[in-house]
Amino acid sequence: MASGALIALVNPAMLVSAGAEINVAARVYAGYLVSRNLALAAMLLVMLGLRARGPLGSLMLLTACIQLLDAGMDCFEGRWTVVPGVLVVAIVFFIGAARISGRPFWKLATRRDEPRQFSQQ
């Protein structure tokens, strides 16, 4: 995430197809990409440093979903060379989120999974 932010900040031309013109509008959207990716990278690192497994897993899941949407946009706009890399990053974040949470995110907790509370009488 941080490397994507740095690329968008330093050389936004790397984000588009060869020969595409980088104008003021493209630089504005590259700036949004910088802020989005830096915020996610910073929060991922903070949660990792704090060992906050729940929030870290949620952030990893969010990051994976963003990467999937990015891959979809890359396909839609014909940037086929970057799609495999973006999908790999998404898969890594999905696997990491599942491992951190202790169960796959697609299996929601049920009442049976919750610890029992015994009342004292």
C-alpha positions in Angstrom: 0.0 0.0 0.0 2.8 2.4 0.9 4.7 1.6 -2.3 1.6 2.3 -4.4 1.2 5.6 -2.6 4.9 6.5 -3.3 4.5 5.6 -7.0 1.4 7.8 -7.3 3.2 10.6 -5.6 6.6 10.5 -7.3 5.7 9.2 -10.8 2.0 8.9 -11.5 2.7 8.1 -15.1 3.6 4.5 -13.9 -0.1 4.1 -12.9 -1.4 4.5 -16.5 -0.9 2.8 -19.8 2.2 3.7 -21.8 1.7 6.9 -23.8 -1.2 8.1 -21.7 -1.1 11.8 -20.9 -0.8 12.9 -17.3 -2.7 16.1 -16.9 -3.9 18.1 -13.9 -7.0 15.9 -13.4 -4.9 12.7 -13.4 -2.6 14.3 -10.8 -5.6 15.1 -8.6 -6.8 11.5 -8.6 -3.3 10.3 -8.1 -3.3 12.5 -5.0 -6.4 10.8 -3.7 -4.7 7.4 -4.3 -1.7 8.6 -2.3 -3.8 9.6 0.7 -5.9 6.4 0.6 -3.0 4.1 0.4 -0.9 6.0 3.0 -3.8 6.0 5.4 -4.3 2.2 5.0 -0.6 1.4 5.2 -0.2 3.5 8.3 -3.3 1.9 10.0 -2.1 -1.6 9.0 1.3 -0.9 10.6 -0.2 0.6 13.7 -2.6 -2.3 14.3 0.2 -4.7 13.6 2.4 -2.9 16.1 -0.3 -2.8 18.7 -1.0 -6.5 18.1 -4.7 -5.6 17.7 -5.8 -8.8 15.9 -9.5 -7.9 15.4 -8.9 -4.4 13.8 -5.9 -5.7 11.9 -8.0 -8.5 10.4 -10.8 -6.0 9.5 -8.3 -3.6 7.8 -6.7 -6.5 5.9 -10.1 -7.5 4.7 -10.9 -3.9 3.6 -7.5 -3.7 1.8 -8.2 -7.0 0.0 -11.6 -5.8 -1.1 -10.1 -2.5 -2.4 -7.5 -4.5 -4.3 -10.3 -6.6 -5.9 -12.1 -3.5 -7.0 -8.8 -2.0 -8.3 -8.3 -5.2 -10.3 -11.8 -4.9 -11.7 -11.2 -1.4 -12.8 -7.9 -2.4 -14.3 -9.7 -5.1 -16.3 -12.5 -2.7 -17.3 -9.9 -0.1 -18.5 -7.7 -2.7 -20.2 -4.6 -2.5 -18.0 -4.1 -6.2 -18.2 -0.4 -6.2 -17.2 -1.1 -5.0 -13.7 -4.2 -7.2 -13.0 -2.2 -10.4 -11.9 -0.1 -8.4 -9.4 -3.2 -6.6 -7.9 -5.0 -10.0 -7.6 -2.0 -11.6 -5.8 -2.0 -8.7 -3.3 -5.7 -9.2 -2.7 -5.3 -12.9 -2.2 -2.5 -12.4 0.2 -4.5 -10.0 2.3 -7.6 -12.3 2.2 -5.5 -15.2 3.5 -3.8 -13.0 6.1 -7.2 -11.7 7.3 -8.5 -15.3 7.6 -5.4 -16.5 9.5 -5.4 -13.5 11.9 -9.1 -13.9 12.8 -8.7 -17.6 13.4 -11.5 -18.5 11.0 -12.3 -17.5 7.4 -14.2 -14.2 7.2 -16.9 -15.9 5.1 -17.9 -18.1 8.1 -19.8 -15.8 10.5 -19.8 -16.6 14.2 -22.9 -18.4 15.4 -24.4 -18.7 18.8 -22.6 -22.1 19.2 -19.2 -20.3 18.6 -19.8 -17.8 21.4 -18.6 -18.8 24.9 -21.3 -19.7 27.3 -22.2 -17.3 30.1 -23.3 -19.0 33.2 -25.4 -17.0 35.7 -24.8 -17.4 39.3 -27.8 -18.2 41.4 
